[in-house]
């Protein structure tokens, strides 16, 4: 099992969620986050004054999947989240040692 953690632009969230639903990914956790990478923030204009913002708003998506689903999920996120511009985001793939469904006590793949 793997945990896929994707950080994307907020306006791409619905597109990514819909694309993942089409490939039968029915569960995910979504958080609004702020951060920066190579982009180093961005400039904004407020009441005529320009200022630098160090932390850029992003959306973080967390999905637990079977090993054989990883490639399809990553490809789907890349296609749906890409704008071709700086700041499109990143995808991290991490191993999951164990999953337990609280309601039933199921473990492993059955708990997904």
C-alpha positions, 0 to 999 in steps of 0.5 A: 500500500502507498500514500500519495500526497499531492500538492496542487493549485487550489483552482485545480482541486475540482478537476483533480477530484473528478478525474480521480473519481472517474478512475474509481478512487473514492476516498481522499483527504483534502487540506488547504495549505500554504507553502513555497518551493522554487516559486518563492511566493508571489507578488500581489497588489493591494490598494495600489501597493505591490507586496511580496507574499512568501507563502502561496496557497495550495491544496494538499490531497492525501490518498491511500491506494494499493500498490498497483493503483499508484501509476494510474493515480499519479498519471491522473493527478498530473494530467488534471492538475497541470497548467504548464506554469511554475507552481503546479505542485508536487506528488510524493509517494510514501509506503504505508505499513498498516491500515486499520478501519476503526469501525470494523477493525479490518486491516491491510488492503481490506481496510482501504 
